[in-house]
Amino acid sequence: MPKESYYQDKIIKHIRELLPSAFVWKAAAGPYSRQGIPDVCAIVNGRFYGFEVKRPFVGVLSKIQERTIKQIQEAGGKAYVVTYPAEVTRILQKEVKS
């Protein structure tokens, strides 16, 4: 089974193809980064989206990831747990239309 980074890269590429004007980046992880930030972040039409990418069947959110997703949502941003580019497409198509 591919690593999580494989799915992250596919999702980033997919968002850039789907919405060329979106600002998309992969969040840096390391000792000097805030823990729990979603793996893939995007700004679309002025709205923040965070996508925590998990491998199929084995990916599980940590407590800090759960808290961070909740904080993003409470602050008015959007945050989701995804695996495949098709999930991101459904989310963004629904969100961008509203």
Backbone as CSV, one residue per row, in Angstrom:
resi,resn,N_x,N_y,N_z,CA_x,CA_y,CA_z,C_x,C_y,C_z
1,MET,0.847,-1.180,0.000,0.000,0.000,0.000,0.892,1.243,0.000
2,PRO,0.576,2.230,-0.836,1.403,3.438,-0.897,1.398,4.205,0.427
3,LYS,2.441,4.984,0.614,2.540,5.840,1.791,1.530,6.983,1.683
4,GLU,1.282,7.631,2.810,0.362,8.767,2.849,0.805,9.876,1.895
5,SER,2.103,10.070,1.754,2.611,11.133,0.880,2.183,10.923,-0.572
6,TYR,2.014,9.685,-0.987,1.532,9.386,-2.339,0.148,9.996,-2.538
7,TYR,-0.736,9.789,-1.574,-2.094,10.324,-1.662,-2.093,11.850,-1.554
8,GLN,-1.224,12.382,-0.704,-1.119,13.840,-0.568,-0.732,14.482,-1.896
9,ASP,0.281,13.938,-2.541,0.742,14.487,-3.819,-0.340,14.409,-4.887
10,LYS,-1.066,13.299,-4.929,-2.165,13.149,-5.895,-3.244,14.208,-5.652
11,ILE,-3.557,14.451,-4.391,-4.597,15.418,-4.050,-4.159,16.833,-4.393
12,ILE,-2.916,17.181,-4.103,-2.409,18.515,-4.450,-2.476,18.728,-5.954
13,LYS,-1.994,17.768,-6.704,-2.029,17.870,-8.168,-3.469,18.007,-8.662
14,HIS,-4.348,17.248,-8.080,-5.748,17.263,-8.495,-6.398,18.623,-8.225
15,ILE,-6.164,19.188,-7.045,-6.741,20.504,-6.730,-6.218,21.549,-7.707
16,ARG,-4.931,21.509,-7.996,-4.346,22.487,-8.929,-4.940,22.360,-10.328
17,GLU,-5.262,21.143,-10.743,-5.890,20.952,-12.054,-7.356,21.370,-12.032
18,LEU,-8.049,21.052,-10.953,-9.471,21.361,-10.826,-9.724,22.859,-10.677
19,LEU,-8.892,23.512,-9.870,-9.059,24.936,-9.566,-7.713,25.644,-9.708
20,PRO,-7.331,26.002,-10.929,-6.010,26.600,-11.156,-5.750,27.883,-10.364
21,SER,-6.796,28.605,-9.985,-6.590,29.848,-9.240,-6.445,29.610,-7.738
22,ALA,-6.621,28.378,-7.289,-6.482,28.068,-5.862,-5.012,28.137,-5.447
23,PHE,-4.791,28.558,-4.217,-3.451,28.551,-3.627,-3.361,27.285,-2.781
24,VAL,-2.499,26.355,-3.174,-2.450,25.024,-2.557,-1.033,24.734,-2.072
25,TRP,-0.919,24.131,-0.890,0.396,23.748,-0.398,0.291,22.540,0.524
26,LYS,1.435,21.891,0.668,1.570,20.761,1.586,2.163,21.308,2.877
27,ALA,1.478,21.088,3.970,1.940,21.612,5.252,3.227,20.913,5.675
28,ALA,4.166,21.701,6.145,5.441,21.154,6.613,5.241,20.496,7.974
29,ALA,5.845,19.361,8.144,5.801,18.672,9.433,7.222,18.590,9.963
30,GLY,7.379,18.876,11.215,8.710,18.816,11.799,8.704,19.397,13.192
31,PRO,9.867,19.440,13.815,9.935,19.880,15.206,9.566,21.352,15.408
32,TYR,9.653,22.171,14.366,9.356,23.594,14.505,7.993,23.961,13.940
33,SER,7.220,22.973,13.512,5.890,23.205,12.956,4.836,22.908,14.011
34,ARG,3.712,23.579,13.887,2.596,23.294,14.788,2.047,21.905,14.471
35,GLN,1.819,21.118,15.477,1.291,19.766,15.293,-0.192,19.816,14.945
36,GLY,-0.638,18.836,14.156,-2.051,18.685,13.866,-2.565,19.427,12.659
37,ILE,-1.729,20.261,12.039,-2.166,20.996,10.848,-2.445,19.988,9.737
38,PRO,-3.567,20.148,9.010,-3.863,19.205,7.922,-2.725,19.120,6.905
39,ASP,-2.597,17.958,6.288,-1.504,17.694,5.350,-1.524,18.601,4.133
40,VAL,-2.708,18.817,3.578,-2.864,19.630,2.373,-3.761,20.806,2.721
41,CYS,-3.284,22.009,2.415,-4.048,23.224,2.684,-4.285,23.957,1.373
42,ALA,-5.417,24.647,1.309,-5.743,25.395,0.097,-6.576,26.610,0.468
43,ILE,-6.407,27.655,-0.313,-7.297,28.806,-0.226,-8.006,28.887,-1.562
44,VAL,-9.332,28.809,-1.494,-10.175,28.837,-2.687,-11.213,29.930,-2.487
45,ASN,-11.207,30.909,-3.377,-12.164,32.023,-3.283,-12.158,32.663,-1.896
46,GLY,-10.980,32.801,-1.306,-10.849,33.461,-0.018,-11.164,32.596,1.189
47,ARG,-11.470,31.341,0.988,-11.811,30.449,2.096,-10.711,29.403,2.281
48,PHE,-10.378,29.145,3.551,-9.350,28.160,3.883,-9.945,26.758,3.918
49,TYR,-9.230,25.823,3.296,-9.580,24.405,3.333,-8.372,23.617,3.809
50,GLY,-8.591,22.735,4.761,-7.548,21.828,5.216,-7.989,20.398,4.965
51,PHE,-7.114,19.615,4.364,-7.418,18.216,4.072,-6.407,17.326,4.789
52,GLU,-6.868,16.640,5.807,-6.029,15.668,6.499,-6.136,14.372,5.705
53,VAL,-5.018,13.937,5.145,-5.011,12.786,4.244,-4.628,11.532,5.030
54,LYS,-5.455,10.513,4.902,-5.204,9.236,5.576,-5.234,8.106,4.558
55,ARG,-4.371,7.131,4.771,-4.349,5.962,3.882,-5.630,5.154,4.071
56,PRO,-6.095,4.514,2.999,-7.325,3.739,3.118,-7.171,2.572,4.098
57,PHE,-8.192,2.385,4.900,-8.329,1.258,5.831,-7.407,1.302,7.044
58,VAL,-6.316,2.036,6.999,-5.379,2.016,8.124,-5.161,3.385,8.758
59,GLY,-5.549,4.447,8.077,-5.307,5.790,8.588,-6.271,6.157,9.708
60,VAL,-5.728,6.667,10.802,-6.533,7.059,11.956,-6.070,8.438,12.415
61,LEU,-7.031,9.309,12.743,-6.682,10.637,13.250,-6.109,10.548,14.659
62,SER,-5.119,11.382,14.927,-4.626,11.518,16.294,-5.542,12.505,17.026
63,LYS,-5.441,12.538,18.327,-6.255,13.473,19.125,-5.958,14.915,18.739
64,ILE,-4.687,15.233,18.512,-4.345,16.614,18.153,-4.887,16.968,16.765
65,GLN,-4.919,16.012,15.851,-5.516,16.267,14.536,-7.013,16.518,14.673
66,GLU,-7.678,15.739,15.508,-9.108,15.953,15.752,-9.355,17.345,16.318
67,ARG,-8.555,17.752,17.301,-8.705,19.083,17.910,-8.449,20.184,16.899
68,THR,-7.409,20.022,16.090,-7.061,21.050,15.105,-8.164,21.201,14.067
69,ILE,-8.711,20.100,13.587,-9.815,20.168,12.624,-10.990,20.924,13.238
70,LYS,-11.294,20.635,14.480,-12.393,21.329,15.169,-12.092,22.827,15.292
71,GLN,-10.856,23.182,15.639,-10.481,24.593,15.768,-10.592,25.321,14.432
72,ILE,-10.176,24.683,13.360,-10.284,25.290,12.028,-11.745,25.556,11.708
73,GLN,-12.598,24.577,11.970,-14.022,24.739,11.685,-14.643,25.825,12.554
74,GLU,-14.270,25.887,13.814,-14.797,26.921,14.710,-14.345,28.318,14.296
75,ALA,-13.192,28.407,13.646,-12.665,29.696,13.189,-13.242,30.108,11.831
76,GLY,-14.104,29.268,11.257,-14.728,29.603,9.978,-14.093,28.958,8.769
77,GLY,-13.035,28.186,8.973,-12.416,27.461,7.870,-13.097,26.120,7.672
78,LYS,-12.657,25.416,6.678,-13.193,24.091,6.376,-12.064,23.082,6.527
79,ALA,-12.352,21.960,7.164,-11.336,20.919,7.333,-12.008,19.558,7.206
80,TYR,-11.344,18.671,6.474,-11.905,17.364,6.163,-10.827,16.291,6.259
81,VAL,-11.267,15.062,6.490,-10.393,13.893,6.426,-10.711,13.197,5.112
82,VAL,-9.690,12.991,4.282,-9.886,12.419,2.945,-8.795,11.398,2.644
83,THR,-9.041,10.627,1.589,-8.036,9.691,1.092,-7.781,9.901,-0.389
84,TYR,-8.847,10.065,-1.150,-8.743,10.077,-2.611,-9.079,11.442,-3.209
85,PRO,-8.483,11.764,-4.360,-8.810,13.020,-5.041,-10.305,13.185,-5.324
86,ALA,-11.004,12.104,-5.613,-12.441,12.200,-5.904,-13.222,12.761,-4.711
87,GLU,-12.791,12.453,-3.503,-13.447,13.009,-2.312,-13.268,14.520,-2.269
88,VAL,-12.065,14.968,-2.572,-11.770,16.397,-2.576,-12.590,17.096,-3.662
89,THR,-12.718,16.463,-4.818,-13.530,17.028,-5.901,-14.958,17.238,-5.434
90,ARG,-15.557,16.230,-4.819,-16.945,16.359,-4.339,-17.075,17.497,-3.332
91,ILE,-16.131,17.582,-2.420,-16.172,18.631,-1.398,-16.060,20.002,-2.043
92,LEU,-15.051,20.192,-2.874,-14.818,21.512,-3.453,-15.911,21.913,-4.435
93,GLN,-16.425,20.984,-5.211,-17.506,21.335,-6.130,-18.736,21.790,-5.356
94,LYS,-19.032,21.121,-4.267,-20.172,21.511,-3.433,-19.909,22.861,-2.768
95,GLU,-18.725,23.044,-2.210,-18.383,24.263,-1.478,-18.274,25.485,-2.385
96,VAL,-17.641,25.322,-3.525,-17.405,26.466,-4.414,-18.721,26.971,-4.997
97,LYS,-19.678,26.077,-5.190,-20.986,26.483,-5.709,-21.792,27.245,-4.678
98,SER,-21.572,26.992,-3.377,-22.382,27.647,-2.345,-21.821,28.982,-1.928
